[in-house]
Amino acid sequence: MDIAIDKFEDEGVLTLLEEHLADMYATSPPESVHALDVEGLKAPSITFWSARVDNVPLGCIAMKQLDDKQAEIKSMRTSTSSRGQGVATQLLAHLIVEAKARGYQKLSLETGSMDFFKPARRLYQKHGFTYCEPFGDYSYDPNSLFMELYLSE
């Protein structure tokens, strides 16, 4: 599997992101959807990666710099056909390595509190993330849970 920075030039990646947004709006009230669209993911503070096999996108993940010490995970998604094959695990591991290389001390994320998001929460917990209070511009929302991972050297 190849994981590389993506420039949003592939229809397959755009489809992944469209599916991601559709699922977020299908499972959460609009005011509780914090997923970014393609234009939002093009912000200078965000790095976006896709995972591919034979140039077919299987998943994506993004990292948003919050400040010099903290970044946020955004837009984690795997294709329906690649679920259960370790794509999300490899994407998350790649992002954690990159965050450490950039000198971040903490990774944070927001995810849904509904059952739909249980697999994602289990994945994050498996990688050492723990629940925390809202961070950055987030505020308490019964439809959101917040997690963080302190990065060691």
KANOR-V13101 format. One record per backbone hydrogen bond with DSSP energy under -0.5 kcal/mol. NH is the residue of the N-H (numbers start at 1). CO is the residue of the C=O. E is the energy in kcal/mol with one decimal. If there is no record, write none. Layout:
nh:NH co:CO e:E
nh:NH co:CO e:E
This chain:
nh:2 co:52 e:-3.0
nh:4 co:2 e:-0.5
nh:4 co:50 e:-2.0
nh:6 co:48 e:-2.9
nh:14 co:10 e:-2.1
nh:15 co:11 e:-2.4
nh:16 co:12 e:-2.0
nh:17 co:13 e:-2.2
nh:18 co:14 e:-2.2
nh:19 co:15 e:-2.7
nh:20 co:16 e:-2.4
nh:21 co:17 e:-2.5
nh:22 co:18 e:-2.5
nh:23 co:19 e:-2.6
nh:24 co:20 e:-2.3
nh:25 co:21 e:-2.4
nh:26 co:22 e:-1.7
nh:27 co:23 e:-1.4
nh:28 co:24 e:-1.4
nh:32 co:29 e:-2.3
nh:33 co:30 e:-1.4
nh:34 co:32 e:-0.7
nh:41 co:37 e:-2.1
nh:42 co:38 e:-0.8
nh:42 co:39 e:-0.8
nh:43 co:40 e:-1.3
nh:46 co:43 e:-2.0
nh:47 co:63 e:-2.4
nh:49 co:61 e:-3.0
nh:50 co:4 e:-2.4
nh:51 co:59 e:-2.6
nh:52 co:2 e:-2.8
nh:53 co:56 e:-1.7
nh:56 co:53 e:-2.0
nh:57 co:55 e:-0.6
nh:58 co:51 e:-3.4
nh:59 co:51 e:-1.2
nh:60 co:77 e:-2.8
nh:61 co:49 e:-1.9
nh:62 co:74 e:-2.6
nh:63 co:47 e:-2.5
nh:64 co:72 e:-3.1
nh:65 co:45 e:-3.0
nh:65 co:63 e:-0.5
nh:66 co:70 e:-2.5
nh:67 co:70 e:-1.9
nh:71 co:106 e:-2.0
nh:72 co:64 e:-2.9
nh:73 co:108 e:-2.6
nh:74 co:62 e:-2.7
nh:77 co:60 e:-2.4
nh:79 co:58 e:-3.2
nh:82 co:79 e:-1.1
nh:83 co:79 e:-0.5
nh:83 co:80 e:-1.0
nh:85 co:82 e:-1.5
nh:87 co:82 e:-0.6
nh:90 co:86 e:-2.2
nh:91 co:87 e:-2.6
nh:92 co:88 e:-2.8
nh:93 co:89 e:-2.4
nh:94 co:90 e:-2.3
nh:95 co:91 e:-2.4
nh:96 co:92 e:-2.4
nh:97 co:93 e:-2.2
nh:98 co:94 e:-2.3
nh:99 co:95 e:-2.7
nh:100 co:96 e:-2.3
nh:101 co:97 e:-2.3
nh:102 co:98 e:-1.8
nh:103 co:100 e:-1.4
nh:104 co:99 e:-2.2
nh:105 co:69 e:-2.7
nh:106 co:69 e:-1.8
nh:107 co:149 e:-2.5
nh:108 co:71 e:-2.3
nh:109 co:147 e:-2.1
nh:111 co:145 e:-2.7
nh:113 co:143 e:-1.7
nh:117 co:114 e:-1.7
nh:118 co:115 e:-2.1
nh:121 co:117 e:-2.4
nh:122 co:118 e:-2.6
nh:123 co:119 e:-2.1
nh:124 co:120 e:-2.4
nh:125 co:121 e:-2.5
nh:126 co:122 e:-2.5
nh:127 co:123 e:-1.2
nh:127 co:124 e:-0.5
nh:128 co:125 e:-2.0
nh:129 co:124 e:-2.4
nh:130 co:148 e:-2.5
nh:132 co:146 e:-2.4
nh:138 co:135 e:-2.3
nh:144 co:141 e:-2.2
nh:145 co:111 e:-3.3
nh:146 co:132 e:-0.5
nh:147 co:109 e:-2.3
nh:148 co:130 e:-2.4
nh:149 co:107 e:-2.6
nh:151 co:105 e:-2.7
